[in-house]
């Protein structure tokens, strides 16, 4: 329930504090007095999108504070919990609009976004008028309204999930078909290239290894003769090793007769022979390493050139040929298995379609039942509103399948027996439209708890007994446990209020100000008399007003 509304520096309101009550609250006043400003201010603090120029001329900022009392388990508390905001039985909304257009909001003294405000407003307030700013006249909203009335949130969610699964299955099948088509387009190339690479079977690093072996064998071919000559020159016999060995034997044979004169040369020759032997072994080892089979060189070169030719052909580095072969093999495997994969995906798509059809069919049946109940409820509501001959019908037609099922829903009316049915705003006159919308709003919110319902001139275009019927229905609606706020120009409606507020406008020192004040018993008689007779209030008007209040 909306308990207080505090408005500061908004349009022509400098400061206004209102304390609302349970039951039927009405706001009356002359046209242009500022009743709509109150609703604009309430909409602003609730995060509704509306006019931007709300700050009073000359003020730096405008502010609106709304305080709601929440009963235990109120739906707004779930929104607070999800947003991580403090939860209590009192909800304080505060929003500031600065002159430069910036807006800041607080919920229970915590900064909050407009999105959270709007989520709360959906659970706190219902605003409605003949202009249908809440969507009752918009056929695109009728399906959701019917689902809400019928409590069809669960079958709707199941249908939405089934639709999502169906779309995913269709996308998977389409993607697999596209991949298979692309693979088939290059199948000949893949099989030829795969066979070629399979026969070649390149190994990582093989190119560098073959190149090194080829270079070594080519070098051996060029320097092998010189190394062999060096080996012969160093070796025994006529080589250096043989000649130095002979010299050492000759010197050792005469050393005992030369005293110590040959000791040093003999030692030097021994060392030289040792070094010469090591050198000879090294040259021989090199000569052995340089030895190669010309046929082996040819085989290495053929292998190396084949690998490099394949790399150039496929536009990759030689070491990447193995990965390319694996990729081609994978594509061929996918191609070979493509038909089986498509069959499995097609079965999954068919199963998803069956599941969606079942969910959508169930939702359609539930909507048909909800439509029957809504039409019956509307018939009950229209009688007391002097429209017992009018017929309200919820029409359900086939629509393209989608996440919300395959139904289109529209609310139609026939105002007189035998008259064709049509859309609410096409068939009904202004007064009839008011009553249709009031009845529809009552039906759609009957099971909603803790909701403040606001009707902005819902009685426009009606008078006399019809206006009295509207007032009585609003009174009954409020007495059923809700809080109802009504902006009205009808004395018959205002007379049914439990709490009456008068909105007036005054001009002082060149500035226009709006005031709102609660009316006592005598003041209510005067206000109703003004509404009946206009500027000149007569005794007859006062008597009629008193009769309305007693009525």
C-alpha positions in Angstrom: 0.0 0.0 0.0 1.2 3.5 -0.8 1.4 5.3 2.5 3.1 8.6 1.8 4.1 10.6 -1.3 6.5 13.5 -0.7 7.1 15.8 -3.7 9.6 18.7 -3.8 10.3 21.1 -6.6 8.5 19.2 -9.4 6.9 21.3 -12.1 4.5 23.6 -10.2 4.8 21.8 -6.9 7.2 23.4 -4.5 6.5 21.1 -1.5 3.8 18.6 -1.0 3.3 15.8 1.5 0.5 13.3 1.0 -0.6 10.5 3.4 -2.8 8.0 1.6 -5.0 5.5 3.3 -6.3 2.0 2.5 -9.6 1.8 0.5 -10.8 4.1 -2.1 -8.9 7.4 -2.4 -10.1 10.0 -4.9 -8.4 13.2 -6.1 -10.6 15.9 -7.6 -10.1 19.4 -8.9 -10.6 21.6 -11.8 -8.9 20.8 -15.1 -5.3 22.0 -15.1 -5.1 22.1 -11.3 -2.2 19.6 -11.3 -3.7 16.2 -10.8 -1.6 14.7 -13.6 1.5 16.2 -12.0 0.9 13.9 -9.0 0.8 10.9 -11.3 3.9 12.1 -13.2 5.7 12.5 -9.9 4.6 9.0 -8.7 5.7 7.5 -12.0 9.0 9.3 -11.8 9.9 7.8 -8.4 8.8 4.4 -9.7 11.2 4.6 -12.6 8.6 4.9 -15.3 9.7 6.6 -18.5 7.9 9.9 -19.0 8.5 13.6 -19.5 12.0 14.8 -18.9 11.3 18.4 -17.8 10.0 17.7 -14.3 12.2 20.1 -12.2 10.4 23.3 -11.1 11.6 26.4 -12.8 14.4 28.0 -10.8 15.2 24.9 -8.7 18.4 23.0 -9.0 16.7 19.6 -8.5 13.4 18.0 -7.9 12.8 15.1 -5.5 10.1 12.5 -4.9 9.9 10.1 -2.0 7.3 7.3 -1.9 6.8 5.1 1.1 5.0 1.8 0.8 3.9 -0.6 3.5 4.6 -4.3 2.5 2.7 -7.2 4.0 4.7 -10.4 4.7 5.6 -12.2 1.6 4.8 -9.3 -0.7 6.2 -9.9 -4.3 8.3 -6.7 -4.1 10.4 -8.3 -1.3 11.6 -10.9 -3.8 12.8 -8.2 -6.1 14.7 -6.5 -3.2 16.4 -9.8 -2.3 17.4 -10.5 -5.8 18.9 -7.0 -6.1 20.8 -7.3 -2.8 18.8 -4.5 -1.1 17.5 -4.4 2.5 14.1 -6.1 3.0 11.6 -5.0 5.6 7.9 -4.3 5.9 8.6 -0.6 4.9 9.8 0.3 1.4 11.2 3.8 0.8 11.8 4.9 -2.7 13.6 8.2 -3.3 14.6 9.7 -6.7 16.2 13.0 -7.6 16.0 14.7 -10.9 18.6 17.4 -11.5 18.1 20.4 -13.7 20.7 19.1 -16.2 18.6 15.9 -16.6 20.6 13.5 -14.5 18.6 11.2 -12.3 19.6 9.3 -9.1 17.5 6.8 -7.2 17.7 5.2 -3.8 15.8 2.2 -2.4 15.8 1.9 1.4 18.8 4.3 1.4 20.8 2.3 -1.1 21.6 3.5 -4.6 19.6 1.7 -7.2 19.0 1.6 -10.9 16.0 2.5 -12.9 15.6 -1.1 -13.9 15.2 -2.2 -10.3 12.7 0.6 -9.7 10.6 -0.5 -12.6 10.8 -4.1 -11.5 9.4 -3.0 -8.1 6.8 -0.8 -9.7 5.3 -3.8 -11.5 4.6 -5.4 -8.1 3.5 -2.2 -6.3 1.3 -0.1 -8.6 -1.1 -0.5 -11.5 -1.8 2.7 -13.4 -4.6 2.8 -15.9 -6.7 5.3 -17.8 -8.6 5.6 -21.1 -5.4 6.2 -23.0 -4.3 2.7 -21.9 -0.8 3.6 -20.9 -0.5 0.1 -19.4 -1.3 -1.7 -22.6 -4.8 -3.1 -22.3 -5.7 -1.7 -25.8 -2.6 -3.0 -27.4 -3.3 -6.4 -29.0 0.4 -7.3 -28.8 0.0 -7.4 -25.0 -3.2 -9.4 -24.9 -1.5 -12.8 -25.0 0.6 -12.0 -22.0 -2.3 -10.5 -20.1 -4.3 -13.7 -20.7 -1.4 -15.8 -19.6 -1.1 -13.8 -16.4 -4.8 -14.1 -15.8 -4.7 -17.8 -16.3 -1.6 -18.4 -14.2 0.1 -19.9 -17.2 3.7 -19.0 -16.3 4.8 -22.7 -16.0 3.4 -23.9 -19.4 4.8 -20.7 -21.0 8.2 -21.4 -19.6 8.1 -25.0 -20.8 7.1 -23.9 -24.2 9.9 -21.3 -24.3 12.4 -23.9 -23.3 11.1 -26.4 -25.9 11.4 -23.7 -28.5 14.9 -22.9 -27.5 15.8 -26.6 -27.7 14.2 -26.8 -31.2 16.1 -23.8 -32.5 19.3 -25.3 -31.2 18.6 -28.7 -32.8 17.8 -26.9 -36.1 20.9 -24.8 -36.0 23.1 -27.9 -35.3 21.5 -29.8 -38.2 21.9 -26.8 -40.6 25.6 -26.4 -39.5 26.3 -30.1 -40.1 24.6 -30.0 -43.5 26.7 -26.9 -44.4 29.9 -28.6 -43.3 29.1 -31.8 -45.2 28.3 -29.8 -48.3 31.6 -27.9 -48.1 33.5 -31.2 -47.5 31.8 -32.8 -50.5 32.8 -29.9 -52.7 36.5 -30.6 -52.0 36.2 -34.4 -51.6 38.3 -35.2 -54.7 41.1 -32.9 -53.6 41.0 -34.2 -50.0 41.2 -37.8 -51.0 44.1 -37.1 -53.5 46.0 -34.9 -51.1 45.3 -37.3 -48.2 46.7 -40.3 -50.2 49.7 -38.3 -51.3 50.6 -37.2 -47.8 49.8 -40.6 -46.4 52.3 -42.2 -48.8 54.9 -39.5 -48.1 54.4 -39.8 -44.3 56.5 -36.8 -43.3 57.9 -36.6 -39.8 58.4 -33.4 -37.7 62.0 -32.2 -38.1 62.7 -34.6 -41.0 63.4 -31.8 -43.4 66.3 -30.4 -41.3 67.7 -33.8 -40.7 67.7 -34.8 -44.4 69.2 -31.4 -45.3 72.1 -31.9 -42.9 72.8 -35.5 -44.2 72.7 -34.3 -47.7 75.2 -31.5 -47.0 77.5 -33.9 -45.2 77.5 -36.3 -48.1 78.1 -33.6 -50.6 81.0 -32.3 -48.6 82.5 -35.8 -48.3 82.4 -36.1 -52.0 84.4 -32.9 -52.4 87.1 -33.3 -49.7 87.3 -37.1 -49.5 90.4 -37.4 -51.8 92.4 -34.8 -49.8 91.6 -36.4 -46.5 92.7 -39.8 -47.9 96.0 -38.3 -49.1 96.5 -36.8 -45.6 95.8 -40.2 -44.1 98.4 -41.8 -46.4 100.9 -39.1 -45.6 100.5 -39.6 -41.9 100.3 -43.4 -41.9 103.0 -46.2 -41.5 105.3 -47.3 -44.3 106.2 -44.3 -46.4 104.1 -42.0 -44.3 105.2 -39.8 -41.5 104.5 -42.3 -38.9 106.8 -44.9 -40.6 109.6 -42.5 -41.3 109.5 -41.1 -37.7 109.5 -44.7 -36.4 112.5 -45.5 -38.4 114.3 -42.4 -37.1 113.5 -43.3 -33.5 114.8 -46.9 -33.9 118.1 -45.6 -35.5 118.7 -43.1 -32.7 117.8 -45.6 -30.0 120.3 -48.1 -31.6 123.3 -45.7 -31.1 122.1 -43.8 -28.0 124.3 -45.8 -25.5 127.4 -44.8 -27.5 126.5 -41.1 -27.7 126.2 -40.4 -24.0 123.3 -38.3 -23.2 123.5 -36.2 -26.4 120.5 -38.1 -27.9 118.2 -38.3 -24.9 116.3 -35.1 -25.7 115.8 -35.9 -29.4 114.6 -39.4 -28.5 112.1 -38.1 -26.0 110.8 -35.5 -28.5 110.3 -38.1 -31.2 108.3 -40.2 -28.7 106.1 -37.4 -27.9 105.7 -36.5 -31.6 104.8 -40.1 -32.5 102.1 -40.1 -29.8 100.6 -36.9 -31.2 101.0 -38.1 -34.7 99.2 -41.3 -33.8 96.3 -39.3 -32.4 96.2 -37.1 -35.5 96.2 -40.2 -37.7 93.3 -41.7 -35.8 91.3 -38.5 -36.2 91.9 -38.3 -39.9 91.0 -42.0 -40.3 87.8 -41.4 -38.3 86.9 -38.4 -40.5 87.6 -40.4 -43.6 85.3 -43.1 -42.3 82.6 -40.5 -41.6 82.9 -39.0 -45.1 82.5 -42.3 -46.7 79.0 -42.6 -48.3 77.1 -44.6 -50.8 76.2 -42.4 -53.9 72.8 -44.2 -54.0 72.2 -43.1 -50.4 72.8 -39.5 -51.4 70.3 -39.9 -54.2 67.7 -41.4 -51.9 68.2 -38.6 -49.3 67.9 -35.9 -52.0 64.7 -37.5 -53.5 63.1 -37.6 -50.1 64.1 -34.1 -49.2 62.9 -32.7 -52.5 59.6 -34.6 -52.2 58.9 -33.1 -48.8 59.7 -29.6 -49.9 57.6 -29.9 -53.1 54.6 -31.1 -51.0 55.1 -28.1 -48.6 55.1 -25.7 -51.5 52.1 -27.3 -53.1 50.0 -26.9 -49.9 51.5 -23.6 -48.9 52.8 -24.7 -45.5 56.2 -25.2 -43.9 57.7 -28.7 -44.2 57.3 -29.4 -40.5 53.5 -28.6 -40.8 52.8 -31.3 -43.4 52.1 -33.8 -40.6 49.4 -31.5 -39.1 48.0 -30.9 -42.6 47.8 -34.7 -43.1 45.9 -35.1 -39.8 43.5 -32.3 -40.7 42.8 -33.8 -44.1 42.3 -37.2 -42.4 39.8 -35.6 -40.0 37.9 -34.0 -42.8 37.7 -37.3 -44.7 36.5 -39.1 -41.5 33.9 -36.4 -41.0 32.8 -36.8 -44.6 32.6 -40.5 -44.3 30.6 -40.2 -41.1 28.6 -37.2 -42.3 25.6 -39.2 -43.4 25.3 -41.0 -40.0 25.8 -37.7 -38.2 23.1 -36.0 -40.2 20.7 -38.8 -39.5 21.3 -38.5 -35.7 20.9 -34.7 -35.8 17.8 -35.0 -37.9 16.3 -37.4 -35.3 17.2 -34.9 -32.6 15.5 -32.2 -34.5 12.4 -34.3 -35.0 12.3 -35.1 -31.3 12.7 -31.4 -30.4 9.8 -30.6 -32.8 7.6 -33.2 -31.1 8.4 -31.8 -27.7 7.7 -28.3 -28.8 4.4 -29.4 -30.4 3.4 -31.0 -27.2 4.3 -28.0 -25.1 2.6 -25.5 -27.5 -0.5 -27.7 -27.8 -0.8 -27.8 -24.0 -0.3 -24.1 -23.8 -3.0 -23.5 -26.4 -5.4 -25.7 -24.5 -4.6 -23.8 -21.3 -5.1 -20.5 -23.0 -8.5 -21.6 -24.3 -9.6 -22.5 -20.8 -8.2 -19.2 -19.4 -10.1 -17.3 -22.2 -13.3 -19.0 -21.3 -12.9 -18.0 -17.6 -11.9 -14.5 -18.5 -15.0 -14.0 -20.7 -17.2 -15.4 -18.0 -15.6 -13.1 -15.4 -16.0 -10.1 -17.7 -19.7 -10.9 -18.2 -20.1 -10.8 -14.4 -18.3 -7.4 -14.2 -20.1 -5.7 -17.1 -23.6 -6.2 -15.6 -23.2 -3.9 -12.6 -21.6 -1.3 -15.0 -24.8 -1.0 -17.0 -23.4 -3.1 -19.9 -25.2 -6.3 -19.4 -26.0 -6.6 -23.1 -22.4 -6.1 -24.2 -20.3 -9.2 -25.0 -16.5 -9.4 -24.3 -14.7 -12.2 -26.2 -11.1 -13.4 -26.0 -10.3 -14.5 -29.5 -7.5 -17.0 -30.0 -6.2 -17.6 -33.5 -3.3 -19.6 -35.0 0.0 -17.7 -35.3 3.5 -18.5 -36.5 5.2 -20.8 -33.9 7.5 -19.0 -31.5 8.9 -19.0 -28.0 5.4 -18.0 -26.6 3.6 -20.7 -28.5 1.6 -20.6 -31.7 -1.4 -18.5 -30.7 -2.4 -14.9 -31.2 -4.8 -13.4 -28.6 -7.0 -10.3 -29.0 -9.7 -8.9 -26.8 -12.9 -8.0 -28.7 -16.2 -6.5 -27.8 -19.7 -6.3 -29.2 -21.6 -3.5 -27.5 -25.1 -4.5 -28.6 -26.8 -7.8 -29.4 -26.3 -8.8 -33.1 -23.6 -6.1 -33.6 -20.2 -7.3 -35.0 -17.4 -7.7 -32.6 -14.2 -5.7 -32.9 -11.2 -4.3 -31.1 -11.9 -2.4 -27.8 -10.8 1.0 -29.1 -12.6 0.5 -32.5 -16.0 -0.5 -31.3 -16.6 1.1 -27.9 -17.5 4.7 -27.3 -15.6 6.8 -24.7 -17.9 5.9 -21.9 -18.2 2.3 -22.9 -14.4 2.0 -23.3 -14.0 3.3 -19.7 -16.3 0.6 -18.3 -14.8 -2.2 -20.4 -11.3 -1.2 -19.3 -12.4 -1.0 -15.6 -14.0 -4.5 -15.8 -11.0 -5.9 -17.6 -8.6 -4.4 -15.0 -10.6 -5.8 -12.2 -10.6 -9.3 -13.8 -6.9 -9.2 -14.5 -5.8 -8.1 -11.0 -8.3 -10.1 -9.0 -5.8 -12.5 -7.6 -3.0 -9.9 -7.2 -2.2 -9.0 -3.6 -0.5 -5.9 -2.2 -1.2 -3.8 -5.3 -2.1 -0.1 -5.4 -4.4 0.5 -8.3 -4.6 3.9 -9.9 -7.3 4.9 -12.3 -6.7 8.2 -14.2 -10.2 9.5 -15.2 -11.5 6.0 -15.9 -15.0 7.5 -15.7 -14.5 10.0 -18.5 -17.4 10.1 -20.9 -20.0 8.6 -18.4 -22.5 10.3 -16.1 -25.6 9.7 -14.1 -26.5 6.2 -13.2 -23.5 4.9 -15.3 -21.1 7.0 -13.4 -22.7 5.8 -10.1 -22.2 2.2 -11.3 -18.5 2.9 -12.0 -18.1 4.5 -8.6 -19.8 1.5 -6.8 -17.5 -0.9 -8.6 -14.4 1.0 -7.7 -15.7 1.1 -4.1 -16.2 -2.6 -4.1 -12.8 -3.2 -5.6 -11.2 -1.1 -2.8 -13.3 -2.8 -0.1 -12.1 -6.2 -1.3 -8.8 -5.4 0.3 -6.9 -3.3 -2.1 -5.9 0.4 -2.2 -7.5 2.3 -5.1 -6.5 5.8 -6.1 -8.9 7.5 -8.6 -8.4 10.8 -10.4 -12.0 11.8 -11.3 -14.3 14.6 -12.5 -17.4 12.6 -11.7 -19.2 13.5 -8.4 -20.9 10.1 -8.4 -17.5 8.4 -8.3 -16.0 10.9 -5.8 -18.9 10.3 -3.5 -18.0 6.7 -3.1 -14.5 7.5 -1.7 -13.4 6.7 1.8 -10.8 9.4 1.5 -11.2 12.5 -0.6 -8.3 14.9 -1.7 -8.8 18.2 -3.5 -6.2 19.5 -5.9 -6.1 23.3 -6.4 -3.9 25.7 -8.2 -3.0 29.2 -7.2 -0.9 32.1 -8.5 1.1 34.3 -6.1 4.0 36.7 -6.8 3.9 35.5 -10.5 4.4 31.9 -9.6 1.9 29.0 -10.0 1.6 26.5 -7.2 -0.4 23.3 -6.8 -1.8 22.3 -3.4 -3.5 19.1 -2.3 -5.5 18.9 0.8 -7.7 16.2 2.4 -11.4 17.1 2.7 -13.6 16.7 5.7 -17.3 16.1 5.6 -18.4 19.7 5.0 -15.6 20.4 2.5 -16.6 17.2 0.6 -20.1 18.5 0.2 -18.8 21.8 -1.2 -16.4 20.0 -3.6 -19.1 17.6 -4.9 -21.4 20.6 -5.3 -18.8 22.4 -7.4 -18.4 19.3 -9.5 -22.2 19.2 -10.0 -22.9 22.8 -10.7 -19.6 24.4 -11.7 -18.2 27.7 -10.5 -21.5 28.9 -9.0 -22.4 26.5 -6.2 -26.1 26.5 -5.4 -28.1 25.2 -2.5 -29.6 22.6 -4.9 -26.1 21.5 -5.8 -25.2 21.1 -2.1 -28.3 19.1 -1.5 -27.5 16.9 -4.4 -24.0 16.4 -3.1 -25.2 15.5 0.3 -27.6 13.0 -1.2 -24.7 11.4 -3.2 -22.7 11.1 0.0 -25.5 9.4 1.8 -26.3 7.2 -1.1 
